[in-house]
């Protein structure tokens, strides 16, 4: 099911064999919104050679029309994708909207019936600000839901989210407990607020508490990580899977993703610092002058090129074991990223230069 092909410290290149094809790891699951495909699925598979899609089962479940189509036709036929599809359960909506209106067993069975290949348990999102008693209660509920899901999900791969907030002892406990249940994919959850705040040091600490307490025989997913700045940092710790909706979300806000400079505002760019097909075809002024739908699509294409390039790059860096040097170079571009890389060294993921 999961096979490691190359290693560089904790970082690894591998493959996940699913019932609908093999995925190269580290891999990026490109998120497709069932209501609005800014980049069409046939473009993702053709132009971008994407081999793993992700979509939100909660959004589809709450739309009566989509729910019926998913159940009648199956998720693969609906999206027009023959490869493996990963479904999220709605935990992100718990973070972004404060609540979800669905029972965990309902959304789990919906994912099974729709034919998802990676089925996610509806975990209880734990915020970095949650006090320990609150985080403990949320973790207990999440673990119970994973145990129940293991009895239901048999043919697809079961994703077990690891919660615990910033409480590292709870993260370690959660990781050991999820591993004991026997899920197929370990997922580090509740980390989006850390990335949105460029809290790389805390991101490293939380991920470390998880991965050190997991067996290295199964893939690890960092939920909601889609920005190039975070990818090599987490790959160095043994993370294998990522997901991105940021390519389209950022484009809606006229934000332009770069691998080394972070995210730039379109209005502030004089020249595109990129040679992807979008940036060699248009000038910043030409993109600024586009009507919003065309501008969003154009920026989405660029953002996706940058994100997927980073995934391919880190795979190659692992193969020739030059990922540590790349991390040193990238960290110099962002002061908070330097803190994250320093902690990586202290924890032993990167060896100090002699």
C-alpha positions as CSV (number, residue, x, y, z in Angstrom):
1,X,0.0,0.0,0.0
2,X,2.8,2.5,1.0
3,X,6.4,1.9,-0.1
4,X,9.4,4.1,0.6
5,X,11.7,4.4,-2.4
6,X,14.3,7.0,-1.3
7,X,15.2,8.6,2.0
8,X,17.1,11.7,3.1
9,X,17.0,11.8,6.9
10,X,13.3,11.7,7.7
11,X,12.3,13.0,4.3
12,X,11.2,10.3,1.9
13,X,10.1,9.7,-1.7
14,X,7.5,6.9,-1.9
15,X,4.4,5.6,-3.5
16,X,0.9,4.9,-2.3
17,X,-0.9,2.1,-4.3
18,X,-4.6,2.6,-4.3
19,X,-7.5,0.8,-6.0
20,X,-7.5,3.5,-8.7
21,X,-3.8,4.1,-9.3
22,X,-0.4,4.8,-7.7
23,X,0.5,8.2,-6.2
24,X,4.0,9.5,-6.0
25,X,4.9,11.0,-2.7
26,X,5.4,13.7,-1.4
27,X,2.2,14.4,-3.2
28,X,-0.2,17.4,-3.4
29,X,-3.9,16.7,-3.5
30,X,-5.4,19.5,-5.5
31,X,-8.7,20.6,-4.0
32,X,-11.6,20.8,-6.4
33,X,-14.7,22.8,-5.3
34,X,-17.8,20.9,-6.5
35,X,-19.6,24.2,-7.0
36,X,-16.9,26.1,-8.9
37,X,-14.0,24.6,-10.8
38,X,-11.7,27.5,-11.5
39,X,-9.3,25.1,-13.1
40,X,-11.1,22.2,-14.8
41,X,-10.4,18.6,-13.9
42,X,-9.3,17.8,-17.4
43,X,-6.8,20.6,-17.2
44,X,-5.5,19.3,-13.9
45,X,-4.9,15.8,-15.3
46,X,-3.7,17.0,-18.7
47,X,-1.7,20.2,-18.3
48,X,-0.6,19.6,-14.7
49,X,-0.4,15.8,-14.6
50,X,-2.2,15.7,-11.2
51,X,-2.7,12.2,-9.9
52,X,-4.7,12.9,-6.7
53,X,-7.7,15.1,-6.2
54,X,-9.4,16.2,-3.0
55,X,-12.9,17.6,-2.6
56,X,-15.1,18.4,0.4
57,X,-17.7,15.8,1.1
58,X,-19.5,18.1,3.6
59,X,-20.2,20.8,0.9
60,X,-21.6,18.1,-1.4
61,X,-23.6,16.5,1.3
62,X,-25.3,19.8,2.3
63,X,-26.4,20.5,-1.3
64,X,-29.4,18.2,-2.1
65,X,-28.6,18.2,-5.8
66,X,-24.9,17.4,-5.4
67,X,-25.7,14.7,-2.7
68,X,-28.0,12.9,-5.1
69,X,-25.5,13.1,-8.0
70,X,-22.7,11.8,-5.9
71,X,-24.7,8.9,-4.7
72,X,-26.3,8.1,-8.1
73,X,-23.2,8.6,-10.3
74,X,-20.4,8.2,-7.8
75,X,-17.8,10.9,-7.1
76,X,-15.4,9.8,-9.9
77,X,-18.0,10.0,-12.6
78,X,-19.3,13.4,-11.3
79,X,-15.8,14.9,-11.2
80,X,-14.7,13.2,-14.4
81,X,-11.6,11.7,-12.8
82,X,-10.5,8.1,-12.9
83,X,-7.7,8.4,-10.4
84,X,-7.9,8.4,-6.6
85,X,-10.0,11.0,-4.9
86,X,-9.6,12.1,-1.3
87,X,-12.6,13.6,0.6
88,X,-12.6,15.9,3.6
89,X,-15.3,15.6,6.1
90,X,-16.1,19.1,7.1
91,X,-13.6,19.8,9.9
92,X,-12.3,22.8,8.1
93,X,-15.8,24.3,8.1
94,X,-15.7,23.9,11.8
95,X,-12.6,26.2,11.8
96,X,-13.8,28.7,9.2
97,X,-17.5,28.8,10.2
98,X,-17.5,27.7,13.8
99,X,-19.8,24.7,13.3
100,X,-20.9,21.9,11.0
101,X,-24.4,20.6,10.7
102,X,-24.0,16.9,10.1
103,X,-23.5,13.8,12.2
104,X,-20.1,12.1,12.0
105,X,-21.6,8.7,10.9
106,X,-23.7,10.4,8.2
107,X,-20.8,12.1,6.5
108,X,-18.7,8.9,6.9
109,X,-21.3,6.7,5.2
110,X,-21.8,9.4,2.5
111,X,-18.1,9.2,1.6
112,X,-18.2,5.4,1.5
113,X,-21.3,5.3,-0.8
114,X,-20.0,8.1,-3.1
115,X,-16.9,5.9,-3.7
116,X,-14.2,8.0,-2.1
117,X,-10.7,6.4,-2.1
118,X,-9.5,8.3,1.0
119,X,-12.2,8.8,3.6
120,X,-11.7,11.3,6.4
121,X,-13.3,11.0,9.9
122,X,-15.1,14.1,11.0
123,X,-12.7,15.2,13.7
124,X,-13.3,18.0,16.2
125,X,-11.1,21.0,15.2
126,X,-8.8,22.1,18.0
127,X,-7.7,25.7,17.9
128,X,-4.2,26.8,19.0
129,X,-5.9,29.0,21.6
130,X,-7.8,26.1,23.2
131,X,-6.9,25.4,26.8
132,X,-5.8,21.9,27.7
133,X,-9.1,20.7,29.2
134,X,-10.9,21.8,26.0
135,X,-8.3,20.2,23.8
136,X,-8.6,16.9,25.8
137,X,-12.4,16.8,25.4
138,X,-12.1,17.4,21.7
139,X,-9.4,14.8,21.3
140,X,-11.5,12.2,23.2
141,X,-14.4,12.7,20.8
142,X,-12.2,12.6,17.7
143,X,-10.5,9.3,18.8
144,X,-13.9,7.7,19.5
145,X,-15.1,8.7,16.0
146,X,-12.0,7.2,14.5
147,X,-12.5,3.9,16.3
148,X,-16.1,3.7,15.1
149,X,-15.1,4.6,11.5
150,X,-12.6,1.8,11.5
151,X,-15.5,-0.6,11.8
152,X,-17.2,0.9,8.8
153,X,-14.5,1.7,6.3
154,X,-13.1,-1.5,4.8
155,X,-12.2,-1.1,1.1
156,X,-11.1,2.6,1.0
157,X,-8.2,4.1,2.9
158,X,-9.3,5.5,6.3
159,X,-7.7,8.9,7.3
160,X,-7.2,9.4,11.0
161,X,-6.8,13.1,12.1
162,X,-4.4,13.8,14.9
163,X,-5.6,16.7,17.1
164,X,-4.4,18.2,20.4
165,X,-3.8,21.9,19.6
166,X,-0.5,23.3,20.9
167,X,-0.4,20.8,23.7
168,X,2.5,18.6,22.6
169,X,1.8,15.8,25.1
170,X,-1.8,15.6,23.7
171,X,-0.4,15.5,20.2
172,X,1.9,12.6,21.1
173,X,-0.9,10.8,22.9
174,X,-3.2,11.3,19.9
175,X,-0.6,10.0,17.4
176,X,-0.1,6.8,19.4
177,X,-3.8,6.3,19.8
178,X,-4.6,6.8,16.1
179,X,-1.8,4.5,15.2
180,X,-3.1,1.8,17.5
181,X,-6.6,2.0,15.9
182,X,-5.0,1.1,12.6
183,X,-5.9,3.8,10.2
184,X,-4.3,3.9,6.7
185,X,-3.2,7.5,6.6
186,X,-2.2,9.7,9.5
187,X,-3.3,13.3,9.2
188,X,-1.9,16.2,11.3
189,X,-5.0,18.4,11.8
190,X,-5.7,21.8,13.3
191,X,-2.6,23.5,11.8
192,X,-4.1,25.9,9.3
193,X,-4.1,28.8,11.9
194,X,-0.4,28.3,12.4
195,X,0.4,28.5,8.7
196,X,-1.9,31.5,8.2
197,X,0.0,33.3,11.0
198,X,3.5,32.2,9.7
199,X,4.0,30.4,13.0
200,X,6.5,28.0,11.6
201,X,8.3,27.2,14.9
202,X,5.0,26.1,16.4
203,X,4.2,24.2,13.2
204,X,7.4,22.3,13.5
205,X,6.9,21.5,17.2
206,X,3.4,20.2,16.7
207,X,4.4,18.1,13.7
208,X,7.3,16.7,15.6
209,X,5.2,15.6,18.5
210,X,3.0,13.7,16.0
211,X,5.5,12.1,13.6
212,X,7.8,10.9,16.4
213,X,5.0,8.9,17.8
214,X,3.8,7.3,14.5
215,X,5.1,4.2,12.8
216,X,6.9,5.1,9.6
217,X,5.1,2.4,7.6
218,X,2.2,4.6,6.6
219,X,1.8,8.0,4.9
220,X,1.5,11.2,6.9
221,X,-0.7,14.1,5.7
222,X,-0.5,17.7,6.8
223,X,-4.0,19.0,6.5
224,X,-4.4,22.4,4.7
225,X,-0.7,22.8,3.8
226,X,-0.6,24.1,0.3
227,X,1.9,27.0,0.4
228,X,5.4,26.4,-1.0
229,X,7.1,27.9,2.1
230,X,5.8,25.2,4.4
231,X,6.2,22.2,2.1
232,X,10.0,21.5,2.3
233,X,9.9,22.3,6.1
234,X,7.3,19.5,6.7
235,X,8.8,17.1,4.1
236,X,12.0,17.2,6.1
237,X,10.0,15.8,9.0
238,X,8.6,12.9,7.0
239,X,5.3,14.3,5.8
240,X,4.1,12.7,2.6
241,X,0.8,14.3,1.6
242,X,-0.5,17.9,1.3
243,X,-3.6,19.5,0.0
244,X,-4.2,22.9,-1.6
245,X,-7.2,25.0,-2.2
246,X,-4.9,28.1,-1.8
247,X,-4.2,28.3,-5.5
248,X,-7.8,29.4,-6.2
249,X,-8.6,31.0,-2.8
250,X,-5.5,33.3,-3.0
251,X,-6.4,34.2,-6.6
252,X,-9.8,35.4,-5.6
253,X,-8.0,37.9,-3.4
254,X,-5.5,38.9,-6.2
255,X,-2.7,37.1,-4.4
256,X,0.2,35.7,-6.3
257,X,2.1,32.8,-4.8
258,X,5.9,32.5,-4.9
259,X,8.2,29.8,-3.6
260,X,10.8,32.1,-2.0
261,X,9.1,35.5,-1.5
262,X,5.9,34.3,0.1
263,X,2.6,35.7,-1.2
264,X,2.5,39.0,-3.1
265,X,-0.3,41.3,-3.9
266,X,-0.9,41.6,-7.6
267,X,-1.2,45.4,-7.4
268,X,2.3,45.6,-5.9
269,X,4.1,43.6,-8.7
270,X,6.0,45.4,-11.4
271,X,7.5,42.3,-13.0
272,X,6.5,38.6,-12.5
273,X,9.4,36.8,-10.8
274,X,8.5,33.5,-12.5
275,X,8.9,31.8,-15.9
276,X,5.7,29.6,-15.8
277,X,3.5,29.7,-18.9
278,X,1.3,32.3,-17.3
279,X,4.0,34.7,-16.3
280,X,5.8,34.5,-19.7
281,X,2.5,35.2,-21.5
282,X,1.2,38.1,-19.5
283,X,2.6,41.2,-17.8
284,X,1.3,42.2,-14.3
285,X,-0.5,45.1,-15.9
286,X,-2.3,42.8,-18.4
287,X,-3.5,40.5,-15.6
288,X,-4.6,43.5,-13.5
289,X,-6.7,44.8,-16.4
290,X,-8.5,41.5,-16.8
291,X,-12.1,41.2,-15.7
292,X,-12.3,39.4,-12.4
293,X,-13.3,35.9,-13.6
294,X,-10.4,35.8,-16.1
295,X,-8.0,37.4,-13.6
296,X,-8.9,34.8,-10.9
297,X,-8.4,31.9,-13.4
298,X,-5.1,33.3,-14.6
299,X,-3.7,33.7,-11.1
300,X,-5.0,30.3,-10.1
301,X,-3.1,28.7,-13.0
302,X,0.1,30.5,-12.0
303,X,-0.4,29.6,-8.3
304,X,-0.9,26.0,-9.2
305,X,2.2,25.9,-11.4
306,X,4.3,27.2,-8.4
307,X,2.8,24.8,-5.9
308,X,3.2,21.7,-8.0
309,X,6.7,22.7,-9.1
310,X,7.7,22.7,-5.4
311,X,6.3,19.2,-4.9
312,X,8.3,17.9,-7.9
313,X,11.4,19.8,-6.7
314,X,11.4,18.4,-3.1
315,X,11.0,14.9,-4.5
316,X,14.2,15.4,-6.6
317,X,16.0,17.0,-3.7
318,X,15.3,14.0,-1.6
319,X,16.6,11.6,-4.3
320,X,20.0,13.4,-4.3
321,X,19.7,14.2,-0.5
322,X,20.1,18.0,-1.0
323,X,16.9,19.0,0.8
324,X,18.8,20.3,3.9
325,X,20.8,22.8,1.7
326,X,17.6,23.9,0.0
327,X,15.9,24.5,3.3
328,X,18.8,26.7,4.4
329,X,18.5,28.7,1.3
330,X,14.7,29.1,1.5
331,X,14.7,30.0,5.2
332,X,16.8,33.0,4.5
333,X,13.9,34.6,2.6
334,X,11.5,34.7,5.6
335,X,12.5,35.6,9.2
336,X,9.9,33.3,10.8
337,X,10.9,30.5,8.5
338,X,14.4,30.7,10.0
339,X,13.0,30.0,13.4
340,X,11.3,26.8,12.0
341,X,14.5,25.6,10.4
342,X,16.5,26.3,13.6
343,X,14.0,24.1,15.5
344,X,14.4,21.4,12.8
345,X,18.1,21.4,13.5
346,X,17.6,21.2,17.3
347,X,15.2,18.3,16.9
348,X,17.7,16.5,14.7
349,X,15.9,16.6,11.3
350,X,18.7,18.6,9.8
351,X,22.3,18.1,10.7
352,X,24.3,21.2,11.6
353,X,27.1,21.9,9.1
354,X,30.6,21.2,10.4
